[in-house]
Each structure stands twice: as C-alpha cells, then as structure tokens.
Amino acid sequence: MIVRKMTTSDKIYRVINYTFLTLLAFTTMYPFIYFLALSLNDGFDSMKGGIYFFPREFTLDNYVKAFKNPYIIDAFKISIMRTGLVTALSVFFTALLAYALSVKGWPGKKYFVFFFFFTTLFGGGLVPTFILYRQLHIYNTFWVLVLPAIYSFYNAVIIRTFFTGIPDSLPESARIDGASELGIFLKIMLPLSVPVLATIALFVGVGTWNDWFSGEFFVQNRSLQPASTLLNKIINEASFESAMGSSNSGSSVIQGNQALEQAKQTGTTPESLRMAFVIIIVTPIICVYPFVQRYFVKGVMVGSLKE
C-alpha cells in the first residue's frame, strides 16, 4: 500500500476543515451546555447574569422543584409509552408497506404508489382533523397520540430504497423453498435491514418524543399529555405572566420585588425551572442516541450510491 505524502495545501485544508467542524460542533452543543449550567445554578444568582459554561453557585433545587410538579411523572410515563409504542409500530408497518412496494411484478403497483404519494401532498387542516378524531372516538385518549403517528410514506420510501438494494436471488430462493411473503419479510428482509430500520426508529422516536402539538390540541386531560406538551405549557405560562407583569406598570415593581424575594429564599426562578425542564426532557434522547449512532451513517447513506 502506497501512502501519499501530505503536501502543504493538504495540511492547510485539514487545519481549515477541522477548525470549521470544531466550531460547528461547538455552536451545536453550546445551547445545551448553557441550559445545563443555568439549570444547575442558583436561580437568584442566575439573575445577575454572567453564566456561560459552568454554574457559579451549584444547586439541585431547580430539579427538585421541577419533579415536584404534579403532572411531570404522568407526563413522562405517557411520553415513554407513546414513544416506544409509536416507534415499534411505525417501523414494523412502514417496513411492511415498503416491502410490498419493493416487490416487482404485481398488478396495479404504480396506482398504489401514486395513491400513497398523493396523500402526502395535501393536509386536511386542524378542524377536519379534530372532527375526524372525534368521530373515530380517539379524541382525548391515549390512542390519539399513537395511531396518527404510525404512518409515514417518506420513511416507507427510504426503507423501500434499501430493500431494492438487496439481491433478488435471496427472496426468490426462499419462494422456491416454499417460504411465504411474510416469512421472507420477517426472516430475510428485516435482519438484513437493521441499519435503515435503526435510522428510521431514531427519526420516529425523536419526532414523537418532541411532539407537543398533538397533546396540546387533541388531549384535554392533563394526566394524558406528554412531557413535551407539559414543557410547552410551562414556557407559555411563564411568558404570559412576564407579559402581564410588564403591562401592569403600577404593580410590576411590587411583583418584581416579591419575585426577587421569593427567588432569594427558594433559590429558584421561572427561568431556571424552564431550563431544568428542558434538560430533563432532552436527556432521554441524548442517552438513547449513542446506541443507534453506529447504524445512523449507514442508514442515511441509503440511495446515495448506485452500482
């Protein structure tokens, strides 16, 4: 093996490339570092500013008070059950649809593909969707958070592209041996498609975990609302209180002094609590990502190379 000696231009390019990637990684990670530092810092001390990377007065009071919220445990249970169920069902049924679309030669295939594609071009809107969920009797139930999130034609196209890259001789030989289509799908196609399935699972899981819209508009029972919806409510309530305080100039000074005194006594503020809630909700996704990261690169490369 011949190793080419690096020229001066190669070294300059490598330095510039590494510098750019380092700055890009830093700008991506800094918001999380900033939120983490504020969540671990005394709320009253955070009001002075000057916290960028590390907490100045370390405390866990923000997290203690955050977990005292009466809805946070239920919200996390709903988010965990919803994310796990949606991810499993979506990956399985989307892969099943993708396998059907990847099989060659069955009559009417192009019409079915056009039907699935055409439904992705238009949306019914919020009001028709609300009426549909009411008629299906899933409004204000756990299933309104699960069933609509299972189907994704975009993910089906990605998996179908991966399936078409598998040699046709494998399923054909299985058919000759008497295997059914479901058996071919479960015993041949799925085991060979772990990279793309892990990538789709990551996309679906992150999207489901971060989805606050469904819980906000289609679930009235707060004990059924996921954690992302709870976080959105907390942020909106804090923003509303701040806006009301600034509009009432006569009482804003008194309220401000009361808020400062309360923050000094408890060591927490609405801002520090919001930071704690953000870290609590983001942490599970960060913990899961390393387990699927090794499949991620292979999965996103689907369809980029052709032989």
Secondary structure, 3 states (H helix, E strand, C coil): CCCCCCCHHHHHHHHHHHHHHHHHHHHHHHHHHHHHHHHCECHHHHCCCCCCCCCCCECCHHHHHHHCCCCHHHHHHHHHHHHHHHHHHHHHHHHHHHHHHHCCCCCCHHHHHHHHHHCCCCCCCHHHHHHHHHHCCCCCCHHHHCHHHCCCHHHHHHHHHHHHCCCCHHHHHHHHCCCCHHHHHHHHHHHHCHHHHHHHHHHHHHHHHHCCHHHHHCCCCHHHCCHHHHHHHHHHHHHHHHHHHHHCHHHHHHHHHHHHHHHHHHCCCHHHHHHHHHHHHHHHHHHHHHHHHHHHHHHHCCCCCCC
